C-alpha cells in the first residue's frame, strides 16, 4: 500500500520563520558541471519539494543545501540507498562526477521551519511529509508550493535531514533568491581531490555504504 500524503490546506495556516544570517556557511554536493550556487530550473528528477510552478504557471527554480558536508552527501550521492538493501554500494564514477561546495548568503534569508512541532500545527506528521519515499514526491512537493504561494516574504524552507539527522536541509526559491545572493567559499572537484574522496568514503562507511 502506498503512502498517503494529506493535501495542504487551501488557506495555509501561519508559519514559523527562521532567519539564515549572512555569512552562515551552507554545504552542497552537486554535479561538477554546475556552479556552486546554481539553481535547478525545474529539470531532472522530482525531489521532495521541487519542482513546482508559481501562480502564473512559471517554473520556480530551486537550490538545495545542508548544514554539513556529510548531510549534503547523504541527501545526494547516498540518498537512494535503502536501509534494508542487501548490498549498499555507490559507483566510484558517480561520486567522482560530483563536486562539493561551501556557499554563504550575502544577505539575511527567511525560511519557513518544517520541524516536527511546526508540522503538528498544520495537522501533518514528519512521517507523512519528510520520511516518505520518492514515489510520494509529487504529493510532498505540493506543500512547498502551497507555502511559497501563501507567503511571498519567504526565501525557502528548512527541515531536519531524513538521511543525516540532526543536521538540517534547506531549499531556496529561485524566484526570490539568486545565484548572486551567495558567495562561494570553495568548490572542490571530487575527482581531483583524494582527501575529499576519502572523506566521502568515511561518511558512507558510517552507514555501511561502500564506494566501489
Protein Blocks (a to p, Z undefined) as FASTA:
>chain_A
ZZddddddfbdcddddddddehiacdddddfkbcfklccehiajddfkbccddfkopacd
dddddfbfklmmmmmmmmmpcfklmbacddfklmmmpccdddddfbdcddddfbfklmmm
nopafklmmmccfklmmmmmmmmmmmmmmmmkbgbdcdddfklccbdcddddfklbcfkl
pccfbdcdfklmmklmmmmmmmmmmnopacZZ
